[in-house]
Amino acid sequence: MTTRSKNISPAGTPHAESMRRRARNPEYRAELERLAPYETLARIVIRRRGQLGLSQAELAKRMGTSHSAISRIESGQHPTTVQTLRRLAAALDTHLVVGFADQIQGMQGATVNTSAADLVAVG
């Protein structure tokens, strides 16, 4: 019979420990930074779709696209074209606003300090 150390889990590494280990990895942190805008957009789309009581399939129909395209956007893992964002805004009964900022602070849910003069509605 073998004995196990108290620190070894039969199920593997605990989630919190695994996340701490990944957070120390510069490549992992860089990937989180790269994906942050897409994840933020995904949260906005999911929230707005929920407010309107739409399923992904219903939103896709409004946009004239596939359910899988909506799923990709809502996964927060893929870039989305401005044209798709315009169609998405129209399907969500809202407006797409694009602008430029000298600085974006924070990773998740970035706060942008800019004036209304730096923004333009495109959808």
DSSP file (Angstrom, degrees, kcal/mol; ACC not computed):
  #  RESIDUE AA STRUCTURE BP1 BP2  ACC     N-H-->O    O-->H-N    N-H-->O    O-->H-N    TCO  KAPPA ALPHA  PHI   PSI    X-CA   Y-CA   Z-CA
    1    1 A M              0   0    0      0, 0.0     2,-0.3     0, 0.0     0, 0.0   0.000 360.0 360.0 360.0 133.7    0.0    0.0    0.0
    2    2 A T        -     0   0    0      0, 0.0     2,-0.4     0, 0.0     0, 0.0  -0.713 360.0-139.4 -97.7 150.7    1.3    3.4   -0.9
    3    3 A T        -     0   0    0     -2,-0.3     2,-0.3     0, 0.0     0, 0.0  -0.842  13.4-142.8-107.3 147.6    0.8    6.5    1.2
    4    4 A R        -     0   0    0     -2,-0.4     2,-0.1     4,-0.0     5,-0.0  -0.813  19.1-112.4-109.0 148.7    0.0    9.9   -0.3
    5    5 A S    >   -     0   0    0     -2,-0.3     3,-1.3     1,-0.1    -1,-0.0  -0.458  27.9-119.5 -70.5 150.0    1.2   13.3    0.8
    6    6 A K  T 3  S+     0   0    0      1,-0.2    -1,-0.1    -2,-0.1    -2,-0.0   0.763 111.2  60.0 -62.3 -24.5   -1.5   15.5    2.2
    7    7 A N  T 3  S+     0   0    0      2,-0.1     2,-0.6     0, 0.0    -1,-0.2   0.548  85.9  87.5 -84.4  -7.5   -0.8   18.1   -0.5
    8    8 A I    <   -     0   0    0     -3,-1.3     5,-0.1     5,-0.1    -4,-0.0  -0.831  64.3-155.4 -99.5 124.1   -1.6   15.8   -3.4
    9    9 A S    >   -     0   0    0     -2,-0.6     3,-1.1     3,-0.2    -2,-0.1  -0.784  16.4-141.4 -95.5 136.9   -5.2   15.7   -4.5
   10   10 A P  T 3  S+     0   0    0      0, 0.0    -1,-0.1     0, 0.0     3,-0.1   0.730 105.9  53.4 -66.9 -18.7   -6.5   12.6   -6.3
   11   11 A A  T 3  S-     0   0    0      1,-0.4     2,-0.3    -3,-0.0    -3,-0.0   0.525 117.3-110.3 -92.0  -6.7   -8.5   15.0   -8.5
   12   12 A G    <   -     0   0    0     -3,-1.1    -1,-0.4     2,-0.0    -3,-0.2  -0.728  63.8 -10.3 112.3-164.3   -5.5   17.1   -9.5
   13   13 A T  S    S-     0   0    0     -2,-0.3    -5,-0.1    -3,-0.1     5,-0.0  -0.528  75.2-108.3 -75.1 133.4   -4.5   20.6   -8.7
   14   14 A P     >  -     0   0    0      0, 0.0     4,-2.4     0, 0.0     5,-0.2  -0.304  28.0-118.8 -59.0 146.5   -7.0   22.8   -6.9
   15   15 A H  H  > S+     0   0    0      1,-0.2     4,-2.6     2,-0.2     5,-0.2   0.901 111.1  51.8 -56.3 -47.7   -8.5   25.5   -9.2
   16   16 A A  H  > S+     0   0    0      1,-0.2     4,-2.1     2,-0.2    -1,-0.2   0.900 111.8  47.1 -59.6 -41.9   -7.3   28.4   -7.0
   17   17 A E  H  > S+     0   0    0      2,-0.2     4,-2.2     1,-0.2    -1,-0.2   0.906 111.5  51.1 -66.1 -41.5   -3.7   27.1   -7.0
   18   18 A S  H  X S+     0   0    0     -4,-2.4     4,-2.3     1,-0.2    -2,-0.2   0.899 110.1  49.5 -62.4 -41.5   -3.8   26.5  -10.7
   19   19 A M  H  X S+     0   0    0     -4,-2.6     4,-2.4     2,-0.2    -1,-0.2   0.892 109.7  51.2 -66.0 -39.9   -5.0   30.0  -11.4
   20   20 A R  H  X S+     0   0    0     -4,-2.1     4,-0.9    -5,-0.2    -1,-0.2   0.909 110.7  49.1 -62.7 -41.3   -2.2   31.5   -9.2
   21   21 A R  H >< S+     0   0    0     -4,-2.2     3,-0.6     1,-0.2     4,-0.4   0.921 112.8  46.6 -65.1 -44.0    0.4   29.5  -11.1
   22   22 A R  H >< S+     0   0    0     -4,-2.3     3,-1.7     1,-0.2     7,-0.3   0.885 104.7  61.2 -65.2 -38.2   -1.0   30.6  -14.5
   23   23 A A  H 3< S+     0   0    0     -4,-2.4    -1,-0.2     1,-0.3    -2,-0.2   0.752  99.7  56.2 -62.7 -23.8   -1.1   34.2  -13.3
   24   24 A R  T << S+     0   0    0     -4,-0.9    -1,-0.3    -3,-0.6    -2,-0.2   0.630  86.5  95.3 -80.4 -13.7    2.6   34.2  -12.8
   25   25 A N    <>  -     0   0    0     -3,-1.7     4,-2.3    -4,-0.4     5,-0.2  -0.688  66.5-153.1 -82.8 118.7    3.2   33.1  -16.4
   26   26 A P  H  > S+     0   0    0      0, 0.0     4,-2.3     0, 0.0    -1,-0.2   0.843  95.3  53.2 -62.7 -33.5    3.9   36.2  -18.6
   27   27 A E  H  > S+     0   0    0      2,-0.2     4,-2.0     1,-0.2     5,-0.1   0.897 109.6  48.5 -67.3 -39.1    2.5   34.5  -21.7
   28   28 A Y  H  > S+     0   0    0     -6,-0.2     4,-2.2     2,-0.2    -1,-0.2   0.924 111.9  48.9 -65.2 -44.9   -0.7   33.7  -19.9
   29   29 A R  H  X S+     0   0    0     -4,-2.3     4,-2.2    -7,-0.3    -2,-0.2   0.895 109.8  52.3 -62.4 -39.9   -1.0   37.3  -18.7
   30   30 A A  H  X S+     0   0    0     -4,-2.3     4,-2.3     1,-0.2    -1,-0.2   0.894 108.9  50.0 -63.0 -40.0   -0.4   38.6  -22.2
   31   31 A E  H  X S+     0   0    0     -4,-2.0     4,-2.2     2,-0.2    -2,-0.2   0.895 108.5  52.4 -66.8 -39.4   -3.1   36.4  -23.6
   32   32 A L  H  X S+     0   0    0     -4,-2.2     4,-1.3     1,-0.2    -2,-0.2   0.922 110.6  48.3 -59.7 -43.7   -5.5   37.6  -20.9
   33   33 A E  H  < S+     0   0    0     -4,-2.2     3,-0.2     1,-0.2    -2,-0.2   0.903 110.9  50.8 -62.5 -42.0   -4.7   41.2  -21.9
   34   34 A R  H  < S+     0   0    0     -4,-2.3     4,-0.3     1,-0.2    -1,-0.2   0.889 115.1  42.1 -63.7 -39.4   -5.2   40.4  -25.6
   35   35 A L  H  X S+     0   0    0     -4,-2.2     4,-2.5     1,-0.2     3,-0.5   0.642  89.0  92.9 -83.0 -15.4   -8.6   38.8  -24.9
   36   36 A A  H  X S+     0   0    0     -4,-1.3     4,-2.4     1,-0.2    73,-0.3   0.862  85.3  47.8 -51.5 -47.0   -9.9   41.4  -22.5
   37   37 A P  H  > S+     0   0    0      0, 0.0     4,-2.4     0, 0.0    -1,-0.2   0.898 113.2  48.7 -63.8 -37.0  -11.7   43.6  -25.0
   38   38 A Y  H  > S+     0   0    0     -3,-0.5     4,-2.3    -4,-0.3    -2,-0.2   0.887 111.9  48.9 -68.9 -38.0  -13.4   40.6  -26.6
   39   39 A E  H  X S+     0   0    0     -4,-2.5     4,-2.2    37,-0.3    -1,-0.2   0.885 111.0  50.5 -67.8 -38.3  -14.5   39.3  -23.2
   40   40 A T  H  X S+     0   0    0     -4,-2.4     4,-2.0    -5,-0.3    -2,-0.2   0.932 111.2  48.2 -64.0 -45.6  -15.8   42.8  -22.3
   41   41 A L  H  X S+     0   0    0     -4,-2.4     4,-2.6     1,-0.2    -2,-0.2   0.912 109.2  54.1 -60.1 -42.7  -17.8   42.9  -25.6
   42   42 A A  H  X S+     0   0    0     -4,-2.3     4,-2.7     1,-0.2     5,-0.2   0.914 107.6  49.7 -58.5 -44.3  -19.1   39.4  -24.9
   43   43 A R  H  X S+     0   0    0     -4,-2.2     4,-2.5     1,-0.2    -1,-0.2   0.892 110.8  50.2 -62.6 -39.5  -20.5   40.5  -21.5
   44   44 A I  H  X S+     0   0    0     -4,-2.0     4,-2.7     2,-0.2     5,-0.2   0.935 112.6  46.2 -63.8 -46.1  -22.1   43.5  -23.0
   45   45 A V  H  X S+     0   0    0     -4,-2.6     4,-2.8     2,-0.2     5,-0.2   0.923 113.8  48.3 -63.3 -45.1  -23.8   41.4  -25.8
   46   46 A I  H  X S+     0   0    0     -4,-2.7     4,-2.2    -5,-0.2    -1,-0.2   0.923 113.8  47.1 -61.8 -44.9  -25.0   38.8  -23.3
   47   47 A R  H  X S+     0   0    0     -4,-2.5     4,-2.3    -5,-0.2    -2,-0.2   0.941 114.9  45.3 -62.6 -47.8  -26.4   41.4  -20.9
   48   48 A R  H  X S+     0   0    0     -4,-2.7     4,-1.7     1,-0.2    -2,-0.2   0.909 112.5  51.0 -64.7 -42.1  -28.2   43.3  -23.7
   49   49 A R  H  <>S+     0   0    0     -4,-2.8     5,-2.5    -5,-0.2     4,-0.5   0.906 111.1  49.7 -60.7 -41.0  -29.5   40.1  -25.2
   50   50 A G  H ><5S+     0   0    0     -4,-2.2     3,-0.9    -5,-0.2    -2,-0.2   0.889 106.7  54.6 -64.2 -40.4  -30.8   39.1  -21.8
   51   51 A Q  H 3<5S+     0   0    0     -4,-2.3    -1,-0.2     1,-0.3    -2,-0.2   0.852 111.3  45.4 -61.8 -34.0  -32.5   42.5  -21.2
   52   52 A L  T 3<5S-     0   0    0     -4,-1.7    -1,-0.3    -5,-0.2    -2,-0.2   0.521 111.5-123.1 -86.4  -6.1  -34.3   42.0  -24.5
   53   53 A G  T < 5 +     0   0    0     -3,-0.9     2,-0.3    -4,-0.5    -3,-0.2   0.824  59.4 149.9  69.3  31.6  -35.3   38.4  -23.6
   54   54 A L      < -     0   0    0     -5,-2.5    -1,-0.2    -6,-0.1     2,-0.2  -0.748  40.6-140.1 -99.8 144.1  -33.6   37.1  -26.8
   55   55 A S     >  -     0   0    0     -2,-0.3     4,-2.3     1,-0.1     5,-0.2  -0.472  34.5-104.9 -84.0 168.6  -32.0   33.7  -27.3
   56   56 A Q  H  > S+     0   0    0      1,-0.2     4,-2.6     2,-0.2     5,-0.2   0.900 124.0  52.4 -60.2 -39.6  -28.8   33.4  -29.3
   57   57 A A  H  > S+     0   0    0      2,-0.2     4,-2.1     1,-0.2    -1,-0.2   0.895 109.1  48.7 -64.8 -40.2  -30.9   31.9  -32.2
   58   58 A E  H  > S+     0   0    0      2,-0.2     4,-2.2     1,-0.2    -1,-0.2   0.906 112.4  48.1 -66.8 -41.0  -33.3   34.9  -32.1
   59   59 A L  H  X S+     0   0    0     -4,-2.3     4,-1.9     2,-0.2    -2,-0.2   0.916 110.4  52.4 -64.2 -42.4  -30.5   37.4  -32.1
   60   60 A A  H  X>S+     0   0    0     -4,-2.6     5,-2.6     1,-0.2     4,-1.3   0.905 108.5  50.6 -59.3 -42.2  -28.8   35.5  -35.0
   61   61 A K  H  <5S+     0   0    0     -4,-2.1     3,-0.4     1,-0.2    -1,-0.2   0.917 108.5  51.5 -63.0 -43.4  -32.1   35.7  -37.0
   62   62 A R  H  <5S+     0   0    0     -4,-2.2    -1,-0.2     1,-0.2    -2,-0.2   0.850 115.3  43.1 -60.3 -34.3  -32.3   39.5  -36.3
   63   63 A M  H  <5S-     0   0    0     -4,-1.9    -1,-0.2    -5,-0.1    -2,-0.2   0.634 110.0-121.3 -86.1 -15.7  -28.8   39.9  -37.6
   64   64 A G  T  <5S+     0   0    0     -4,-1.3     2,-0.2    -3,-0.4    -3,-0.2   0.873  76.9 105.4  74.0  37.6  -29.2   37.5  -40.5
   65   65 A T  S   <S-     0   0    0     -5,-2.6    -1,-0.3    -6,-0.1     2,-0.2  -0.670  72.4 -79.0-134.6-171.6  -26.4   35.3  -39.3
   66   66 A S     >  -     0   0    0     -2,-0.2     4,-1.4     1,-0.1     3,-0.4  -0.556  29.8-119.5 -95.6 158.7  -25.9   31.9  -37.7
   67   67 A H  H  > S+     0   0    0      1,-0.2     4,-2.3     2,-0.2     5,-0.1   0.867 115.5  58.5 -58.8 -37.7  -26.4   30.9  -34.1
   68   68 A S  H  > S+     0   0    0      1,-0.2     4,-2.2     2,-0.2    -1,-0.2   0.826 100.0  56.4 -66.5 -30.4  -22.7   29.8  -34.1
   69   69 A A  H  > S+     0   0    0     -3,-0.4     4,-2.0     2,-0.2    -1,-0.2   0.908 109.3  45.8 -65.9 -40.8  -21.6   33.3  -35.0
   70   70 A I  H  X S+     0   0    0     -4,-1.4     4,-2.8     2,-0.2    -2,-0.2   0.907 110.8  53.6 -66.2 -41.7  -23.4   34.7  -32.0
   71   71 A S  H  X S+     0   0    0     -4,-2.3     4,-0.9     1,-0.2    -2,-0.2   0.894 107.7  50.9 -59.2 -41.4  -21.9   32.0  -29.9
   72   72 A R  H >X>S+     0   0    0     -4,-2.2     5,-0.7     2,-0.2     4,-0.6   0.926 111.5  47.2 -62.8 -45.4  -18.4   33.0  -31.1
   73   73 A I  H ><5S+     0   0    0     -4,-2.0     3,-1.3     1,-0.2    -2,-0.2   0.939 113.3  48.5 -60.7 -46.8  -19.0   36.6  -30.2
   74   74 A E  H 3<5S+     0   0    0     -4,-2.8    -1,-0.2     1,-0.3    -2,-0.2   0.596  97.0  71.3 -73.7 -10.5  -20.3   35.7  -26.8
   75   75 A S  H <<5S-     0   0    0     -4,-0.9    -1,-0.3    -3,-0.5    -2,-0.2   0.753  94.1-140.6 -74.4 -22.1  -17.4   33.4  -26.1
   76   76 A G  T <<5S+     0   0    0     -3,-1.3   -37,-0.3    -4,-0.6   -38,-0.2   0.719  76.0 101.0  71.6  20.3  -15.2   36.5  -25.7
   77   77 A Q      < +     0   0    0     -5,-0.7    -4,-0.1   -39,-0.2    -3,-0.1   0.401  68.2  62.1-115.4  -0.5  -12.3   34.7  -27.5
   78   78 A H  S    S-     0   0    0     -6,-0.4    -2,-0.1    -5,-0.2     2,-0.1  -0.963  76.3-115.9-134.6 144.2  -12.6   36.1  -31.1
   79   79 A P        -     0   0    0      0, 0.0     2,-0.4     0, 0.0    -2,-0.1  -0.404  29.3-149.4 -70.3 155.3  -12.2   39.5  -32.7
   80   80 A T        -     0   0    0     -2,-0.1     2,-0.0    -7,-0.0     5,-0.0  -0.988  14.1-118.6-129.8 137.0  -15.3   40.9  -34.4
   81   81 A T     >  -     0   0    0     -2,-0.4     4,-2.3     1,-0.1     5,-0.1  -0.296  22.7-117.9 -72.2 158.4  -15.4   43.2  -37.5
   82   82 A V  H  > S+     0   0    0      1,-0.2     4,-2.4     2,-0.2     5,-0.2   0.886 116.4  56.2 -62.4 -39.0  -16.9   46.7  -37.3
   83   83 A Q  H  > S+     0   0    0      2,-0.2     4,-2.1     1,-0.2    -1,-0.2   0.914 108.4  46.7 -60.6 -42.6  -19.5   45.6  -39.9
   84   84 A T  H  > S+     0   0    0      1,-0.2     4,-2.6     2,-0.2    -1,-0.2   0.903 110.7  52.9 -65.2 -40.4  -20.6   42.8  -37.6
   85   85 A L  H  X S+     0   0    0     -4,-2.3     4,-2.7     2,-0.2    -2,-0.2   0.878 107.5  52.0 -62.9 -37.1  -20.7   45.1  -34.6
   86   86 A R  H  X S+     0   0    0     -4,-2.4     4,-2.2     2,-0.2    -2,-0.2   0.932 112.1  45.1 -63.3 -45.9  -23.0   47.5  -36.6
   87   87 A R  H  X S+     0   0    0     -4,-2.1     4,-2.3     1,-0.2    -2,-0.2   0.883 112.9  52.0 -64.3 -37.9  -25.4   44.7  -37.4
   88   88 A L  H  X S+     0   0    0     -4,-2.6     4,-1.7     2,-0.2    -2,-0.2   0.923 108.1  50.5 -64.1 -45.7  -25.2   43.5  -33.8
   89   89 A A  H  <>S+     0   0    0     -4,-2.7     5,-2.6     1,-0.2    -2,-0.2   0.928 111.6  48.1 -58.9 -46.1  -26.0   47.0  -32.5
   90   90 A A  H ><5S+     0   0    0     -4,-2.2     3,-1.5     1,-0.2    -1,-0.2   0.915 111.1  50.3 -61.6 -42.7  -29.0   47.2  -34.8
   91   91 A A  H 3<5S+     0   0    0     -4,-2.3    -1,-0.2     1,-0.3    -2,-0.2   0.783 111.1  49.5 -66.5 -26.9  -30.3   43.7  -33.8
   92   92 A L  T 3<5S-     0   0    0     -4,-1.7    -1,-0.3    -3,-0.2    -2,-0.2   0.262 114.6-117.6 -94.6  10.7  -29.9   44.7  -30.1
   93   93 A D  T < 5S+     0   0    0     -3,-1.5     2,-0.2     1,-0.2    -3,-0.2   0.901  81.0  97.9  54.5  46.2  -31.9   48.0  -30.7
   94   94 A T  S   <S-     0   0    0     -5,-2.6     2,-0.4    -6,-0.1    -1,-0.2  -0.733  72.1 -96.9-143.6-169.3  -28.9   50.1  -29.7
   95   95 A H        -     0   0    0     -2,-0.2     2,-0.5    -3,-0.1    -9,-0.0  -0.922  19.9-131.6-122.4 145.4  -26.1   52.1  -31.3
   96   96 A L        -     0   0    0     -2,-0.4    26,-2.6   -10,-0.1    27,-1.1  -0.844  25.0-167.6 -91.2 128.3  -22.4   51.3  -31.9
   97   97 A V  E     -A  121   0A   0     -2,-0.5     2,-0.4    24,-0.3    24,-0.2  -0.980   4.4-174.1-121.0 128.2  -20.1   54.0  -30.7
   98   98 A V  E     +A  120   0A   0     22,-2.9    22,-2.7    -2,-0.5     2,-0.3  -0.926  14.1 148.8-122.4 145.2  -16.4   54.0  -31.7
   99   99 A G  E     -A  119   0A   0     -2,-0.4     2,-0.4    20,-0.2    20,-0.2  -0.921  38.1-107.1-158.3-176.0  -13.7   56.3  -30.5
  100  100 A F        -     0   0    0     18,-1.4     2,-0.4    -2,-0.3     3,-0.1  -0.960  26.1-175.6-125.1 143.0  -10.1   56.9  -29.8
  101  101 A A        -     0   0    0     -2,-0.4     3,-0.1     1,-0.1    13,-0.1  -0.996  26.8-142.8-138.7 142.8   -8.5   57.2  -26.3
  102  102 A D  S    S+     0   0    0     -2,-0.4     2,-0.3    11,-0.3    -1,-0.1   0.796  89.5  19.2 -72.4 -27.8   -4.9   58.0  -25.4
  103  103 A Q        -     0   0    0     10,-0.3    10,-0.7    -3,-0.1     2,-0.5  -0.997  57.3-163.5-148.7 138.6   -5.0   55.6  -22.4
  104  104 A I  E     -B  112   0B   0     -2,-0.3     2,-0.4     8,-0.1     8,-0.2  -0.989  19.2-152.9-118.5 129.7   -7.1   52.7  -21.3
  105  105 A Q  E     +B  111   0B   0      6,-2.1     6,-2.0    -2,-0.5    -2,-0.0  -0.856  53.0  14.7-108.4 138.2   -6.8   51.7  -17.7
  106  106 A G        -     0   0    0     -2,-0.4     4,-0.1     4,-0.2     3,-0.1   0.050  66.8-116.2  89.0 160.8   -7.4   48.2  -16.3
  107  107 A M  S >  S+     0   0    0      1,-0.2     3,-0.7     2,-0.1     2,-0.4   0.886  93.0  46.0 -98.3 -67.7   -7.7   44.9  -18.0
  108  108 A Q  T 3  S+     0   0    0      1,-0.3    -1,-0.2   -69,-0.1     3,-0.1  -0.639 130.3   0.6 -81.5 131.6  -11.2   43.5  -17.4
  109  109 A G  T 3  S-     0   0    0     -2,-0.4    -1,-0.3   -73,-0.3    -2,-0.1   0.940  94.7-145.1  59.2  49.2  -14.0   46.0  -18.0
  110  110 A A    <   -     0   0    0     -3,-0.7     2,-0.5    -4,-0.1    -4,-0.2  -0.077   2.2-136.3 -52.5 141.1  -11.5   48.7  -19.0
  111  111 A T  E     -B  105   0B   0     -6,-2.0    -6,-2.1    -3,-0.1     2,-0.5  -0.893  17.4-158.6 -99.3 126.0  -12.3   52.3  -18.0
  112  112 A V  E     -B  104   0B   0     -2,-0.5     2,-0.9    -8,-0.2    -8,-0.1  -0.923   6.8-153.0-109.8 124.0  -11.6   54.8  -20.7
  113  113 A N        +     0   0    0    -10,-0.7   -10,-0.3    -2,-0.5   -11,-0.3  -0.842  45.7 125.7 -94.6 105.3  -11.1   58.4  -19.8
  114  114 A T        -     0   0    0     -2,-0.9     2,-0.2   -13,-0.1   -13,-0.1  -0.954  54.5-111.1-152.2 165.5  -12.2   60.4  -22.9
  115  115 A S    >   -     0   0    0     -2,-0.3     3,-1.9     1,-0.1     4,-0.1  -0.620  33.8-108.4 -99.7 163.9  -14.5   63.2  -23.9
  116  116 A A  G >  S+     0   0    0      1,-0.3     3,-1.6    -2,-0.2    -1,-0.1   0.757 115.5  70.1 -62.0 -23.8  -17.6   62.8  -26.1
  117  117 A A  G 3  S+     0   0    0      1,-0.3    -1,-0.3     3,-0.0    -3,-0.0   0.695  92.2  58.8 -66.6 -18.3  -15.7   64.6  -28.8
  118  118 A D  G <  S+     0   0    0     -3,-1.9   -18,-1.4   -19,-0.1     2,-0.3   0.398  97.8  76.8 -89.7   2.5  -13.6   61.5  -29.2
  119  119 A L  E <   -A   99   0A   0     -3,-1.6     2,-0.4   -20,-0.2   -20,-0.2  -0.836  54.3-173.0-118.1 150.4  -16.6   59.3  -30.0
  120  120 A V  E     -A   98   0A   0    -22,-2.7   -22,-2.9    -2,-0.3     2,-0.5  -0.994  24.6-127.9-141.2 135.7  -18.7   58.8  -33.1
  121  121 A A  E     +A   97   0A   0     -2,-0.4   -24,-0.3   -24,-0.2    -2,-0.0  -0.711  30.9 169.0 -80.6 126.7  -21.9   56.7  -33.5
  122  122 A V              0   0    0    -26,-2.6   -25,-0.2    -2,-0.5    -1,-0.1   0.336 360.0 360.0-119.5   3.9  -21.5   54.4  -36.5
  123  123 A G              0   0    0    -27,-1.1   -26,-0.1   -34,-0.0   -29,-0.1   0.381 360.0 360.0-147.3 360.0  -24.5   52.1  -36.1
